[in-house]
């Protein structure tokens, strides 16, 4: 299954590298507005309102679930601050944690 990455900002080098590795890369703000499920959320600056609002959508303790059995099928979105990381370091982190 393809992994979807929400990326803050316009980082063409990172976007291209991730796409070459089979990831689908979408704009972080579009993902937030459309409330799309993403596997990882790559950001460079802390925005408490955006992160809290979006992250609450993917948490495994979502109150809309009917039973604990359903929890196993939902995973939390990886929140990764990519400040000062190289594209290769970011890729390695994603490969290990997704």
Backbone as CSV, one residue per row, in Angstrom:
resi,resn,N_x,N_y,N_z,CA_x,CA_y,CA_z,C_x,C_y,C_z
1,UNK,0.840,-1.186,0.000,0.000,0.000,0.000,0.882,1.245,0.000
2,UNK,0.516,2.228,-0.816,1.270,3.471,-0.880,1.139,4.247,0.417
3,UNK,2.204,4.901,0.787,2.200,5.767,1.964,2.047,7.207,1.493
4,UNK,1.230,7.967,2.211,0.988,9.362,1.868,1.677,10.257,2.884
5,UNK,2.428,11.219,2.374,3.193,12.140,3.200,2.653,13.546,2.988
6,UNK,2.315,14.229,4.074,1.924,15.635,4.014,3.169,16.454,4.325
7,UNK,3.534,17.346,3.413,4.769,18.118,3.537,4.470,19.598,3.634
8,UNK,5.023,20.229,4.646,4.882,21.677,4.799,5.902,22.362,3.909
9,UNK,5.470,23.344,3.178,6.390,24.135,2.364,6.619,23.518,0.990
10,UNK,7.435,24.206,0.221,7.706,23.805,-1.151,9.148,23.341,-1.254
11,UNK,9.396,22.087,-0.922,10.738,21.516,-0.956,10.785,20.507,-2.108
12,UNK,11.119,20.998,-3.296,11.085,20.162,-4.497,12.063,18.991,-4.434
13,UNK,13.237,19.216,-3.854,14.232,18.141,-3.763,13.702,16.988,-2.908
14,UNK,13.134,17.319,-1.765,12.582,16.297,-0.879,11.363,15.632,-1.514
15,UNK,10.490,16.418,-2.112,9.310,15.872,-2.770,9.713,14.862,-3.841
16,UNK,10.677,15.224,-4.665,11.134,14.338,-5.741,11.729,13.051,-5.173
17,UNK,12.554,13.170,-4.144,13.169,11.988,-3.525,12.103,11.044,-2.966
18,UNK,11.125,11.601,-2.260,10.060,10.781,-1.677,9.224,10.107,-2.763
19,UNK,8.926,10.842,-3.825,8.148,10.270,-4.922,8.917,9.151,-5.620
20,UNK,10.235,9.301,-5.756,11.056,8.247,-6.354,11.003,6.969,-5.523
21,UNK,10.804,7.117,-4.216,10.748,5.959,-3.326,9.331,5.392,-3.199
22,UNK,8.386,5.939,-3.956,7.031,5.399,-3.974,6.035,6.084,-3.056
23,UNK,6.453,7.148,-2.381,5.532,7.878,-1.504,4.685,8.851,-2.324
24,UNK,3.458,9.050,-1.893,2.616,10.096,-2.445,2.807,11.319,-1.560
25,UNK,3.193,12.439,-2.151,3.464,13.654,-1.376,2.392,14.683,-1.686
26,UNK,1.748,15.183,-0.616,0.723,16.210,-0.778,1.054,17.392,0.121
27,UNK,0.483,18.516,-0.206,0.705,19.734,0.574,0.055,19.593,1.952
28,UNK,0.792,19.959,2.979,0.321,19.829,4.350,-0.991,20.584,4.575
29,UNK,-1.081,21.797,4.063,-2.275,22.601,4.315,-3.483,22.049,3.569
30,UNK,-3.279,21.517,2.360,-4.377,20.899,1.631,-4.859,19.638,2.349
31,UNK,-3.922,18.857,2.857,-4.285,17.654,3.615,-5.120,18.026,4.834
32,UNK,-4.714,19.092,5.495,-5.438,19.548,6.685,-6.840,20.024,6.318
33,UNK,-6.939,20.844,5.280,-8.240,21.380,4.885,-9.192,20.289,4.416
34,UNK,-8.658,19.307,3.716,-9.497,18.229,3.191,-9.637,17.067,4.172
35,UNK,-8.951,17.189,5.312,-8.978,16.172,6.372,-8.632,14.783,5.822
36,UNK,-7.598,14.771,4.985,-7.140,13.513,4.401,-6.284,12.752,5.393
37,UNK,-6.388,11.429,5.360,-5.516,10.606,6.178,-4.137,10.588,5.537
38,UNK,-3.112,10.843,6.336,-1.736,10.749,5.859,-0.953,9.872,6.820
39,UNK,0.091,9.247,6.320,0.931,8.387,7.146,1.966,9.183,7.916
40,UNK,2.411,10.285,7.339,3.400,11.130,8.017,3.126,12.587,7.689
41,UNK,3.432,13.411,8.657,3.207,14.841,8.583,4.567,15.488,8.814
42,UNK,5.202,16.019,7.748,6.535,16.605,7.842,6.407,18.121,7.923
43,UNK,6.899,18.669,9.010,6.775,20.108,9.213,8.125,20.706,9.592
44,UNK,8.256,22.017,9.376,9.507,22.683,9.689,9.369,23.739,10.768
45,UNK,8.157,24.100,11.089,7.911,25.100,12.127,6.733,24.625,12.959
46,UNK,6.792,24.795,14.249,5.713,24.343,15.124,4.526,25.285,15.041
47,UNK,3.370,24.755,14.645,2.107,25.494,14.578,1.097,24.737,15.437
48,UNK,0.984,25.045,16.702,0.140,24.253,17.613,-1.292,24.039,17.126
49,UNK,-1.927,25.055,16.596,-3.321,24.903,16.179,-3.451,23.900,15.035
50,UNK,-2.589,24.000,14.031,-2.669,23.101,12.874,-2.320,21.674,13.272
51,UNK,-1.280,21.503,14.057,-0.855,20.162,14.422,-1.869,19.478,15.324
52,UNK,-2.386,20.188,16.303,-3.346,19.592,17.226,-4.633,19.231,16.500
53,UNK,-5.135,20.133,15.690,-6.378,19.876,14.978,-6.224,18.716,14.019
54,UNK,-5.153,18.674,13.254,-5.000,17.608,12.287,-4.697,16.283,12.980
55,UNK,-3.780,16.315,13.925,-3.349,15.079,14.573,-4.518,14.386,15.271
56,UNK,-5.461,15.153,15.777,-6.583,14.538,16.483,-7.434,13.674,15.555
57,UNK,-7.371,13.906,14.252,-8.127,13.112,13.297,-7.589,11.683,13.237
58,UNK,-6.281,11.515,13.372,-5.659,10.208,13.149,-5.352,9.448,14.435
59,UNK,-5.668,9.996,15.569,-5.343,9.311,16.818,-6.150,8.033,16.968
60,UNK,-5.520,7.028,17.556,-6.199,5.742,17.680,-7.324,5.771,18.707
61,UNK,-7.402,6.772,19.543,-8.462,6.874,20.536,-9.654,7.665,20.046
62,UNK,-9.870,7.711,18.766,-10.961,8.472,18.173,-12.295,8.021,18.763
63,UNK,-13.104,8.957,19.232,-14.356,8.628,19.907,-15.429,8.104,18.952
64,UNK,-15.212,8.158,17.641,-16.193,7.663,16.693,-16.115,6.147,16.518
65,UNK,-15.109,5.508,17.067,-14.982,4.064,16.936,-15.942,3.359,17.885
66,UNK,-16.484,2.230,17.448,-17.469,1.511,18.240,-16.876,0.500,19.212
67,UNK,-15.704,-0.029,18.921,-15.139,-1.038,19.799,-13.621,-0.984,19.787
68,UNK,-13.032,-1.625,20.789,-11.577,-1.665,20.879,-10.977,-2.457,19.730
69,UNK,-11.711,-3.401,19.177,-11.206,-4.198,18.060,-10.907,-3.320,16.854
70,UNK,-11.683,-2.259,16.682,-11.468,-1.353,15.559,-10.192,-0.539,15.738
71,UNK,-9.740,-0.351,16.963,-8.556,0.453,17.212,-7.320,-0.117,16.536
72,UNK,-7.216,-1.419,16.459,-6.040,-2.060,15.889,-5.837,-1.693,14.421
73,UNK,-6.891,-1.362,13.712,-6.760,-1.060,12.291,-6.383,0.396,12.020
74,UNK,-6.346,1.216,13.038,-5.997,2.619,12.868,-4.654,2.896,13.527
75,UNK,-3.812,3.615,12.809,-2.521,3.995,13.373,-2.437,5.508,13.445
76,UNK,-1.594,5.990,14.313,-1.403,7.427,14.426,-0.501,7.930,13.315
77,UNK,-0.707,9.157,12.939,0.130,9.796,11.941,1.480,10.135,12.561
78,UNK,2.550,9.826,11.849,3.896,10.182,12.286,4.076,11.685,12.140
79,UNK,4.415,12.352,13.218,4.680,13.788,13.204,6.192,13.961,13.253
80,UNK,6.775,14.523,12.186,8.225,14.617,12.102,8.662,16.046,11.807
81,UNK,9.401,16.627,12.752,9.984,17.949,12.547,11.247,17.748,11.716
82,UNK,11.239,18.254,10.494,12.349,18.024,9.580,13.366,19.161,9.567
83,UNK,13.239,20.085,10.494,14.186,21.192,10.588,15.594,20.642,10.777
84,UNK,16.510,21.101,9.959,17.930,20.727,10.006,18.209,19.272,9.645
85,UNK,17.247,18.569,9.066,17.491,17.211,8.595,17.721,17.231,7.084
86,UNK,18.605,16.377,6.617,18.816,16.254,5.178,17.699,15.391,4.593
87,UNK,17.466,15.496,3.289,16.459,14.623,2.675,16.740,13.141,2.932
88,UNK,17.994,12.745,2.921,18.347,11.345,3.163,18.000,10.933,4.600
89,UNK,18.245,11.815,5.580,17.890,11.524,6.972,16.376,11.390,7.123
90,UNK,15.637,12.234,6.428,14.176,12.184,6.483,13.681,10.859,5.903
91,UNK,14.229,10.484,4.758,13.848,9.231,4.116,14.144,8.034,5.013
92,UNK,15.311,8.010,5.634,15.659,6.906,6.536,14.698,6.832,7.723
93,UNK,14.330,7.976,8.262,13.386,8.015,9.385,12.030,7.459,8.961
94,UNK,11.554,7.868,7.786,10.272,7.371,7.299,10.311,5.865,7.082
95,UNK,11.400,5.376,6.499,11.518,3.935,6.242,11.486,3.138,7.534
96,UNK,12.063,3.671,8.599,12.114,2.960,9.887,10.790,3.025,10.637
97,UNK,10.064,4.128,10.494,8.902,4.339,11.355,7.553,4.116,10.688
98,UNK,7.543,3.945,9.378,6.250,3.702,8.708,6.094,2.244,8.356
